[in-house]
Each structure stands twice: as structure tokens, then as C-alpha cells.
Amino acid sequence: MAAAHGEAAAVSVASAAREQAQAAAITEQVDQVALRFVDEFTQAPIASKRYRLELPERVIEGMTDADGYTQAIDAADRTRLTAWRIID
């Protein structure tokens, strides 16, 4: 019976660790945002285009997805953006 109790404790610890990892992943996702480029007049997404996001200390470049979204960036970085543009 002791072995079964020990196994249950190990499963419980593993389950708690998994829950903590999931909570951390959710928190990380909440602290990140993607920007969306849309046409100024039609509001249609600007898809599959290269973009440039400029921050005081670095530049982020990438390609918008099918819905016009950039890669996710830290929410704090979003508030420090100095320029953002399509470069294609």
C-alpha cells in the first residue's frame, strides 16, 4: 500500500508542477500583444508583408500573418514603440 501512496504523491507533485507551468505560460501570453496592420481606408488586413517595429534600444522585423498581425511583443515594448511601418 505504501508504494501506491508514494505513486499518488508523485503524480500530485507532477500535476502541481504542470499547473504552475500552465499558469506561467498564460501570464506570459497576457503580457504579450501582437500589432495588426490594416489598410487605412478599407480596414482590410495587410497580410504577408514585411514590417519594422522600432524601439529606442532595438528594432524588430518580421512578416505579418494572413490576418495582418505581427509576432507578439511584450506589452511594455508596445508602449515604447517609436515607429512602425510596412517595409515591403
C-alpha positions in Angstrom: 0.0 0.0 0.0 2.9 2.4 0.7 4.0 2.2 -2.9 0.6 3.2 -4.2 0.6 6.2 -1.8 4.1 7.2 -2.9 3.0 7.0 -6.6 -0.1 9.2 -5.8 2.2 11.8 -4.2 4.5 11.8 -7.2 1.5 12.3 -9.5 0.2 15.1 -7.3 3.6 16.9 -7.4 3.9 16.4 -11.2 0.3 17.7 -11.5 1.1 20.8 -9.4 4.2 21.5 -11.4 2.3 21.2 -14.7 -0.4 23.6 -13.3 2.3 26.1 -12.4 3.9 25.9 -15.8 0.5 26.4 -17.5 -0.2 29.4 -15.3 3.2 30.9 -16.1 2.6 30.4 -19.9 -0.8 32.1 -19.6 0.7 35.0 -17.7 3.4 35.3 -20.4 0.8 35.3 -23.1 -1.2 38.0 -21.4 1.9 40.2 -21.1 2.4 40.0 -24.9 0.5 41.6 -27.6 0.5 41.4 -31.4 0.0 44.5 -33.5 -2.2 44.5 -36.5 -1.6 46.4 -39.7 -4.7 47.3 -41.7 -5.4 49.4 -44.8 -6.1 53.0 -43.7 -9.2 53.2 -45.9 -10.7 49.7 -46.2 -9.6 48.4 -42.8 -8.5 45.2 -44.7 -5.6 43.4 -43.0 -2.2 43.9 -44.6 -1.2 40.3 -44.9 2.2 38.7 -45.7 4.1 41.9 -45.7 7.4 42.7 -44.1 7.2 45.1 -41.2 9.6 47.0 -38.9 8.9 48.0 -35.3 11.4 50.5 -33.8 12.1 50.8 -30.1 14.6 53.1 -28.5 17.1 50.2 -28.0 16.3 47.8 -30.8 14.4 47.0 -34.0 12.0 44.1 -34.6 11.4 43.0 -38.1 9.1 40.2 -39.4 6.3 39.4 -41.7 2.6 39.9 -40.9 0.4 36.8 -40.9 -2.7 36.2 -43.0 -4.7 38.5 -40.7 -2.2 41.3 -40.7 -0.8 40.6 -37.2 2.9 40.9 -36.2 4.7 38.5 -34.0 3.8 39.0 -30.3 5.9 41.6 -28.4 6.0 42.4 -24.7 3.2 44.8 -23.7 5.8 47.1 -22.2 7.6 47.3 -25.5 4.4 48.3 -27.2 4.2 51.4 -25.1 7.8 52.3 -26.1 7.4 52.0 -29.9 8.8 55.0 -31.7 7.9 53.9 -35.2 6.1 51.0 -37.0 5.8 50.5 -40.7 5.4 48.1 -43.6 8.8 47.9 -45.4 7.8 45.8 -48.4 
